[in-house]
Amino acid sequence: MTKFLVINPTQNSTEFAIFCDDKILQKHSESKTKLSKDFFIILENLFAKTNLNFENLDFIAVNQGPGPFTTLRVVLASVNGLSFASKIPLVGIDGIKTLLEEFKDSNFATNIALLNAFADDVYFAIDSNNSVDAGYENIDTFLNELKNKFSNPINFFGAGTELFAEKIKNILGDQAVFAKNVAMNCSIERLVEKALEKFTANQTSNQLLPLYLKIGKYKPLVD
């Protein structure tokens, strides 16, 4: 049996969960405002409820972003320190790529996942006819580029879609399609699937870096 911790930082909160294979043992969600102060307290409480110790873990899986700077910094600095001290391997997951894979709709030739990159920028991941591109851009520039490049309907989801829904509709009109219940982030269950795949393939590390830096073009992790 494989026991592991999964941490999923999102726009407004961070999910923590302990799994045994694909079965969840305990789960907790914490607002980003309390994360820095309560990070290790949350872990202690989770382990106490499962009767496990940190040493029982086979690995720690983390959504590396892209996402809010402070949240990613707190999470990754903490897990890097834990890994260094305990020698427990880390598995990093590209959050926006996983979001795209999880919620793309095969009825659309073009699917786009958007996350808030702040200051009117968005992180994006585009699947167009099974060709994937990712990066960040000013939202107005990005939407006008889409309007010039694509004529087919575009399926949008992700927290950035909700944030900029009015602007998306104003620029793209009926070409933009939103699901009835727009998915905000990749689910922790999908992160678990990806994490187990990577751990089984020995794709682990002893240090993870955040995927938030706006230097050049953001590129997704290579699996």
JOVENQUI-V713290 format. One record per residue. N is the residue number from 1. OMEGA is omega in radians with two decimals (* if undefined). D_CENTER is the distance of its C-alpha to the mean C-alpha in Angstrom with 2 decimals. Layout:
BEGIN
N_OMEGA_D_CENTER / N_OMEGA_D_CENTER
END
This chain:
BEGIN
1_-3.13_25.46 / 2_3.14_22.16 / 3_-3.09_20.95 / 4_3.10_17.64 / 5_3.08_15.39 / 6_3.11_11.69 / 7_-3.04_9.86 / 8_3.09_6.72 / 9_3.12_7.03 / 10_-3.05_6.74 / 11_-3.01_9.49 / 12_-3.09_12.33 / 13_3.09_11.86 / 14_3.11_10.55 / 15_3.04_11.03 / 16_3.08_13.19 / 17_3.03_14.78 / 18_-3.10_17.43 / 19_2.90_18.02 / 20_-2.93_21.10 / 21_-3.13_20.34 / 22_-3.13_18.54 / 23_3.14_20.26 / 24_3.13_18.74 / 25_3.10_21.22 / 26_-3.12_19.93 / 27_3.11_17.06 / 28_3.07_16.76 / 29_-3.10_14.85 / 30_3.10_15.78 / 31_-3.08_15.92 / 32_-3.13_14.79 / 33_-3.12_18.52 / 34_-2.97_19.52 / 35_-3.07_16.82 / 36_-3.09_18.84 / 37_-2.95_22.02 / 38_-3.01_21.00 / 39_-3.05_18.42 / 40_3.05_21.09 / 41_3.11_22.97 / 42_3.13_20.09 / 43_3.13_19.97 / 44_-3.13_23.76 / 45_3.12_23.90 / 46_-3.13_21.50 / 47_3.12_23.57 / 48_-3.11_26.76 / 49_-3.12_25.95 / 50_-3.07_25.33 / 51_3.07_28.31 / 52_3.00_26.28 / 53_3.12_26.30 / 54_-3.11_23.69 / 55_3.12_25.86 / 56_-3.07_25.34 / 57_3.02_21.75 / 58_3.08_21.35 / 59_3.04_17.98 / 60_3.12_14.93 / 61_-3.07_11.40 / 62_2.92_8.56 / 63_-3.07_4.87 / 64_-3.09_6.57 / 65_0.13_5.03 / 66_-3.10_6.63 / 67_-3.11_7.50 / 68_-3.06_10.85 / 69_-3.03_13.17 / 70_-3.13_14.82 / 71_3.14_12.07 / 72_-3.13_10.50 / 73_3.14_14.16 / 74_-3.08_15.21 / 75_-3.03_12.70 / 76_3.06_13.12 / 77_-3.13_16.81 / 78_-3.10_17.38 / 79_3.06_16.02 / 80_3.09_17.71 / 81_3.11_20.85 / 82_-3.14_20.72 / 83_3.14_20.38 / 84_-3.08_23.20 / 85_-3.00_25.42 / 86_-3.07_24.94 / 87_3.06_24.22 / 88_-3.09_21.46 / 89_3.14_19.18 / 90_3.05_15.48 / 91_-3.14_12.94 / 92_-3.14_9.98 / 93_3.05_7.08 / 94_-3.00_5.84 / 95_-3.07_2.31 / 96_3.07_5.08 / 97_3.11_7.56 / 98_3.06_6.60 / 99_3.14_6.58 / 100_-3.13_9.78 / 101_-3.04_11.23 / 102_-2.96_10.96 / 103_3.09_12.54 / 104_-3.08_14.72 / 105_-3.09_18.34 / 106_3.08_20.99 / 107_-3.13_23.53 / 108_3.08_22.22 / 109_-3.10_22.74 / 110_3.07_20.05 / 111_-3.12_16.58 / 112_3.00_14.32 / 113_3.14_10.78 / 114_2.99_10.97 / 115_-3.13_9.24 / 116_3.06_11.79 / 117_3.06_12.84 / 118_-3.10_15.91 / 119_3.13_19.58 / 120_3.02_19.45 / 121_3.04_16.94 / 122_2.84_13.87 / 123_-3.13_11.16 / 124_2.94_11.82 / 125_-3.06_11.53 / 126_2.97_14.86 / 127_3.12_16.34 / 128_-3.10_20.08 / 129_3.08_22.38 / 130_2.99_19.98 / 131_-3.00_19.71 / 132_3.05_16.23 / 133_-3.14_15.93 / 134_3.13_13.30 / 135_3.02_14.06 / 136_-3.09_14.71 / 137_2.95_17.87 / 138_-3.01_19.96 / 139_-3.14_19.45 / 140_3.11_23.18 / 141_-3.12_23.50 / 142_-3.10_20.57 / 143_3.10_22.01 / 144_3.04_25.47 / 145_3.10_24.45 / 146_-3.12_23.06 / 147_-3.13_26.33 / 148_-3.03_28.37 / 149_-3.02_26.55 / 150_3.04_26.01 / 151_-3.10_28.61 / 152_3.06_26.95 / 153_-3.11_24.86 / 154_3.13_21.16 / 155_-3.10_18.64 / 156_3.00_16.05 / 157_-3.08_13.08 / 158_-3.08_10.08 / 159_3.10_10.81 / 160_3.08_12.60 / 161_3.11_14.81 / 162_-3.10_16.09 / 163_-3.05_16.71 / 164_-3.07_18.65 / 165_-3.11_20.05 / 166_-3.14_23.61 / 167_3.11_23.39 / 168_-3.14_21.87 / 169_-3.13_24.76 / 170_-3.08_27.30 / 171_-3.05_26.65 / 172_3.12_25.85 / 173_-3.08_27.84 / 174_3.09_27.98 / 175_3.13_26.11 / 176_-3.14_22.83 / 177_3.08_21.88 / 178_3.01_19.61 / 179_-3.12_19.09 / 180_3.05_21.08 / 181_-3.04_18.17 / 182_3.07_15.26 / 183_-3.09_11.87 / 184_-3.07_9.82 / 185_3.03_6.25 / 186_-3.12_5.64 / 187_3.11_8.26 / 188_3.10_8.99 / 189_3.10_11.71 / 190_3.06_9.92 / 191_3.13_8.11 / 192_3.11_11.78 / 193_-3.14_13.19 / 194_-3.10_11.38 / 195_3.13_12.20 / 196_3.09_15.76 / 197_-3.08_16.24 / 198_3.12_15.47 / 199_3.12_17.50 / 200_3.13_20.30 / 201_3.14_20.38 / 202_3.09_20.70 / 203_-3.10_17.67 / 204_-3.11_17.35 / 205_3.01_17.83 / 206_3.08_19.47 / 207_3.11_17.41 / 208_3.09_13.87 / 209_-3.12_13.44 / 210_3.06_10.85 / 211_3.11_9.57 / 212_-2.97_11.01 / 213_3.10_14.64 / 214_3.11_16.50 / 215_-3.03_18.94 / 216_3.11_20.10 / 217_3.04_17.54 / 218_3.07_13.93 / 219_-3.12_13.69 / 220_3.06_11.04 / 221_3.07_11.62 / 222_3.13_14.59 / 223_*_14.59
END
